Amino acid sequence: MYANTTDFYDRWIARWLTLCALVIFGMILLGGVTRLTDSGLSMVEWSPIMGIIPPLSEADWQIAFEKYKQYPEFQKINFDMDLDGFKVIFLYEYLHRVLGRLIGLLYFVPLVVFWVKGMVKPSLRGHLALLLILGGCQGLMGWYMVKSGLVDRPDVSQYRLTAHLGLALLVYGYMVWLILRLVNPRRLIPSMPLRWPVALVCLVYVMALSGGFVAGTDAGYAYPTWPLMGSSFFPPMLYEQGWLSAFEQVTTIHFNHRMLAYGVVGILIGVALTSYLSSPDTTVRFTALLMGAAVFLQASLGVATVLSQVAIPVAASHQGGAVILLTMTLFFAHARITEKSRL
């Protein structure tokens, strides 16, 4: 039974947001596969309305292929690609864009219904409106990213790709946090001021962004060895371009991602172990275990991605692992902030 009508409405909104978050999770995975298969530049036009209709005949496919031939990726890299090969990369990008539109509808239509019916409490309206705005910005950022690869350099900007990934994770994480608040309304009074759990979430987020730079520069291919990078722990040419190396030089980007990962693993495992042993709150203990398991899994997938020379199934799992780790860290942060330490 629900304590009141507000609780009933909150549960329905939480279910809706959970569905949206699951689909966004799938969208992030599909985006990773699209990047790994070099499919992102196959659709050279952005048509928000008509773009949902794929080529339906052989003539339509040929027209799309001819448009692709006018851009640097075909002229400099895929010049020997035939129509059948083009169809494969086109479909990955097409599915990615269509899923983005479906997410927009999945979020916007129920939001309007809930809002009109008075089911959205005033304290939640600003959050849901902000999510809608961020989702729109994410779509625009996706096209802005693609445009960067339709010029002389047949590859998208690592800055724009990381911003695109960062916005997706921000929307997802924000949504998960709202779900936790709606599902656990009785745990919203903190027993003590604990800001450091949120810092853990930020740390995981930053690590995921560093992975965006690895993907955007193909830095994962550079050193298929572990724990050494080549023949040494500190590879040559680190920071040879100064601070810009952290964003533009493959060796430094790869090295920084590894070092950040080591730090995140150490911190999260330490926090999880300490919280599990010291907290009397069963929710905190359970989420600490989940976070510890997620960071161990993600580290293992990272090593496997490097050693497999970025095999697509392994690398896609690594990107999915990042989202799972972010989710588990959010669970832990929420439980720790609202810990019932005086039960």
N, C-alpha and C positions, 0 to 999 in steps of 0.2 A: 504493500500500500504506500501511496505517496503522502507526504505530510500535508501538502497543499497543491493548488493548481500550478503554482510557479515551478515546483519540483517536477511535476508531470511534464510541463512544457520544456523544461531544461533537459529532461531525459530524451525527449524527441529531438531536440536540437543537437544534443550530444551524439545521438545515433546518426543523424544526417552528416554532421561534421566528421564522424568516424569513417563513413563511407567515402566522403570527399578526400580524407587523408589517405585512405587505402589506394584510391585511384591516383592520387598525386604520387604516392610511393611507386606505383607502376609506371607513371609518367617519367619519373626520374630514372628508373631502370631502362626504359625504352630510349630515353635520351642518351644514356651511356652507351647502349648498343649502337645507336645511330652514329655516335661519335667514333666508336671503335671500328665500325664498318666503313667509315669515311662516306657516309650517306648524306650528311647534312647540307651539302651544296647542290644536291641533285635537283631541287625545286628552286628555280631561279627567280620566281615571281612570288609576291605576297598578295593573295586575294582572300581576305578574311571571310567573304561570303561565298563566292564561286569556287574558292580553292578547296571546298569540301568534295567537289565532284572530280573523281580521278579520270584519267584517260579511259575511254570506254571502247575504243576501236583501235585497230592497228594504225590507222591514219592519225588518230589522236596521240598515240604513243610516239609516232614518228615526229610529230610537231613538237612535242615536249623534248624529245631527244635533240632535235635541231636547235632548240633554244639553249639547251645545256652545252652544245658544242660551241656556242659563241663565247663561253667564259673560260677563264684560265685553267680551272681544274681539268677540264677535258683537254685543252690545248697543250698543257704542260705535263700532265700526269696520266690521264686516262685516254690518251689519243688512240689507243688500240681497242677501246671498249666497243662492244657491239650493242645492239638494241636489247638483247636478252640480259646482258650485264647491267645496262642502265635501268631496266625494270626492277631489278633487285634493290639497288640503292635508292631508287625513287620511292619504292613502297615503304622502306623503313622511315624515310623522312615524311612521307604522306601520312602514315599511321601516327607518327609523333605529333604532327600538326592537327590531325583530326581528333586525337585524344585530348589535346589542349582545348579545342573548341568544346568537346563534350564535357570536360571539367568545368568550363565556364557556364554551360547550361545547368549542369548538376548543382552548381553552387548558386547561380543567380535565381533560377526559377523557385526552388524551395525557400530561398531567402525572402523573396517577395511575398510568397504565400504565408510564411510564418509572421512576417512583419505586418501584413494586412490584417491577419487574424488576431493580432495583439499578443502573439506568443513569445515575442522577443522582449525581455525585460529591459528597462532603460539602461542599466549598467552594462549590458551586452551589446547594445546597438552600435556603439562606436567601434568596438572590436570587429564586429562582422562587416561593417562598412569599410574599415581599413583593410581587411582581408580581400574584399572585392577590388579595391583600388590596387593593392599589391598584385593581385592576379592579373589585372589588366596591364600593369607595368611589366609583368613577366612575359606576356605575349609580345609586347612591343620590343622588349629586350631580346627576345628570340630572333625577331626579324633583323634588329640592329646587329646582332651577332652574325647572322648569315650574310648580311651585306658586306661585312668586313672581308669575307672570302671570295667575293665576286669582283675583285679588283685584280691588281697585278699579282699579288701573293695568293696562290690558290689554297688558302687555309684560313680559318677564322682566327680572329685575334684572341690570344689567351686571356686578355683582360676582359673582353666581352663574354667569352665563354664562362669564365669564373664568375662574372657578375650574374650571368643567366643561371648558373648552378646555385649561386648564393641566394638569389631571390627565391628559387624553387624551395630550397631548404628552409629559408626564412618563413615562407608561407606555410610549409608543412609543420615546422616546429611551433609556430604561433598557433596553428590549428590544434595540434596535440595538447598544447598548454591549456587552451580554452576547454578542450574536452575534459582534461583532468580537473579543472575548476568546476565544471558542470556536474561531473560524475561524483565528485567528493566534496560537496558543499560544506559538510560538517568538519572538514579538516582545514578550513581556510583561516583559522586563527593561529598564527605561529606561536609556538611555546617559547621561542627565543629568536632574536634577530640573527638569521643565518643567511648572509649574502653569498658566501663562498660556493654553495651548491650551484647557483646560477653562473658563477665564474667557470665551473666545470663545463656547463653547456656551451659557454662562449669558447672555451678551449677546444672542444670537439668541433665546433662550427669552424673555427679558424683552421684546424687541421683539414677539414673537408675542403675548404677554399684552397689550401695549398695543393690538394689533390687536383683541383681544377686547373691550376697552372701546370701541373705534371701532364694532365691530359691535353691541355691546349698547346703544349710545346712538344708533345710526344717524348717527353723526358723518360718515361718508363722503359723505353726501348734501349736507352743508352748504356745501362749497366745491368745486365741480366745475371748478376752475382749477388750473393748474400752470405755472411754479414759484411764482407768487403765490397767496395765499389771498384771493380777491376782487381788490381793487385794490392790495394791499400785501403785503409779505412777512410783516410782523407784523400780524395782523388786530386789529381793536378788540375790547375786552372780554376780552382774555387775563387769566386768573387774577382775574377780577372777584369770585369767591367765595373768594379765598384758596387755600390748598392743596387744598381740596376740588374746585376747578375741574379739577384733573388727573384726577378720576374721575367728575365729574358734569356738567361744563359742556362742551357740544359743541365750541365753538371751541377751547378749550384741549386737549381730548382729541385732536382732529384735528391741531392744531399740534404737540403733543408726539410724536405718532406719526410725523409727517414728520421732525421734528428727530432723533428716535432712529434713524429709517431712514437719514438722511444720515450719521449717525455710524457706524452699523453698516457701511454700504457703504464708507465711507472706510477704516475699520479693517480690514475683511476683505480688501478689494482690496490694501491695503498689505501686510498679513501674507502673503497669497497670493503676491504678486509677490516679496517678500523671500525667502520660503521656497523658491520655485521657482528663484530665482537663486543661492541660497547653499547649499542642502542637497544633499549627495551621494547621499541616499537616494531612489531612484526612486519609491517608494511615497509619500513626502512630497511630491515634486514633482507626481506625478499627482493626489493628493488636493487639493493647493493649487490646481491648475487647475480641478478640479471645484467647489471652494468658490467660487472667483472667478467662474466661470460662473454658479453658482446664485444668488449675491448680485446679479449684474448682471441676471439674468432676473427675480428677485423685485422689484427696484427698478423695472424696466420694467413689470411687471404692476401694481405699485402705482400708478404714474402713469396707466396705461391704465384702471385701475379708477376713479380720480378723474375723468378726462376723459370716461369713458363714463357718468358718473353712476351708478356701481355697477350696471352691467349684469350680470345674473346669471352668464353664462358667464365673463366677465372676472374678476368678483369671486371666483367659485369657484376659478378658476385661480390667483388671488393667494393664496388660503388654501392650496391645494395647493403653491404655490411656497414658502410658509413651511415646510411639512413637508420639502420637498426640501432647502431651505437648511439646516434643522436636521440632516438626515441627512448632507449633505456636510460640514458643520462637525464632526459627530461623527467621520466618517471621517478628516478632517484631524487632529483632536485626538488620536485614537488613534495615527495614524501618527507624529505629531510627538513624542508622549510616549515612544513606543517606537522612536524614530528610531535607525537603525544608522549613526551618524555616523562610525564608525571602520572602515568597510568597506575 
